[in-house]
């Protein structure tokens, strides 16, 4: 115990000398010869590392030699990106379903319109499911005005609109459900950007 106290006291005493603004009383030139620290040219701050050039006997400030680290690169496929791509994919398929030619009334099961609309509903539901699975701790913690909660609410209502449009087709009201679902899903996605 006495050794620890003595070592601590000596360490603190020596560090007090290193932090003093005046020239230290220890003659470093005699102790280290040509590698003496030029105390008269010392800066006002404590220098943590120094390097000695080959031609001079004085220490100079040089970088610590930290290697350049590569810039942060996010993984190309993460849980958050899967959720994002599913939501964007549902909007894309809904827009394509609206643009695609509508089937004839006697043959509503054929054509790309129905397949694109079903794909939009499936991707919308998968986006909501992955959002709940990956971000369950973010939603409904800070009230309804929180952007995460608004994103979850609008996107869920949009996915329900897609599902109602597919379920109500070929009746005329399915168009309103589809448009409402696309608008609500777009608003939900907009809250995250």
Secondary structure, DSSP 4 states (H G I P E B T S, - for coil): -HHHHHHHHHHHHHHHHHH-SSPPSS-HHHHHGGG---GGG--SS-----EE-SS-SSEE-----PPPPPPP---SS-HHHHHHHHHHHHHHHHHHHHHSPPPPTT-TTSSHHHHHHHHHHHHHHHHHHHHHHHHTTTTTSS-TTSHHHHHHHHHHHHHHHHHHHHHHTTSTTHHHHHHHHHHHHHHHHHTT-
